[in-house]
């Protein structure tokens, strides 16, 4: 099955295209390299997670995402791991900065949306 790649996907993966989610290197002639991200159709919908666990070593961070069933009232709470991502410290730092930027924009928009309307005539 062929993979798809669009600039829209790359933009969607980066909250702010001017803030790289991964380090970019300049080519020998000074031009910046562009990301060409391929996404297989079976991964297009993504996965849902309502729990995350973060572990780290001297070399990398690991984010484990799971879907937890909070409806269970007794005993162990069942869950299933839906994704596990290992990344370098540098990428983790860049991801954290991108998440903080996206969260700031989200809270600004939500704050504006929750302002009361005025009827100034």
N, C-alpha and C positions, 0 to 999 in steps of 0.2 A: 504494500500500500504506500503511495507516495506521501512524502512529508510536505507540509505547506509552510510558507514563510512570507510574512508581510510586514511592512513597516508598522502597521497598526498593532500587530502583536508585540513588536519590540517596544513601541510607545506604551502599550498597555502594561507591559512588564516593568517599565520604568515610570514611577509616578511623575517624575519631571525629567523629560528628555535631556535637559541641560545638566542634570545631575546624574552622572553615570552610576549605574548599579554595579558595574565591574570596571576595573581599570582599563583605560584605553591607551594605546600606544600610538605614537606618531610614526608614520611611514618615513622612509629615508628622504623623501622630497618634502616633508613637513605636513603633509595632509593627514588628517585624523582618520583612523580606520572606523568603519561602520559595523555595527552588529548585524549579523544575518542569522536570526534565530529560527530554527525549524521546530514545528510543533506537529506531532503526529495527530491525526484526527481523533484517535481514541483517547487522547489526553486533553482535547479541546474543552470539555466540560469541567475539568478539574476535579478535585475531591473536596468533601466537606470535613472539617475538623473543628471540634469544640474543646480540645485539650492539646497542650504542647509541653514537651519536656526538653530541656536544654542541658546538654552535657558538653564538657570541653576537656581537652588535653593540652599538652605543650604545643601541639601542631595544628589542631583543628577544633571546630565547634560542630556539634551534631544536634540538629533539631528533629525531634520525633513528633509527628502530628498524629493524633488519634481521634476517633469518633467514640465518645463515651455515652452510654445509655444511663441517663440520670433518673429514669423512671423506676428503677429497681429500689424497693424500700428496705430490703434486708439483705445481708450477706455482701459478698464482693460485688463491686460495680463492674459490669462487663464493658469491654471496649475492644476496638480493633485498630491497629496501626494502619493509617492510610498513606503515609509517606514518611520517609526519613531522608534528611538532607545533611551531608557532610560538607563543610566549607572551611576555607582558610580564615585566619584571624583578620586579614585585610578585607576579604569579602564580607565577613561578619560585620566589621566596622562600617563598611559602605552600605550594607543592607540596613543596619540600625539607623544610619543617617537618613536613608531614603524613607524608612518607616516613620521616623520622627517628622520629616518634612510632610509626608502624606497625612499623618495624624493632625498636624498643625493646620493644614488646609481643610481637612474634614471638620475639625472642631470650629473653625472660623465660619465655614458654610452653615453648619448646624446652628451656630450661635446667631447668625444673621436670620436664618429661617425661623427661629423661635422668638424673634423680636415681635412685640405687639404691633399690629397695624394701627395707624392713626388716620382719623378722618378730618384732615385739615382742609377746610373749604375756604 
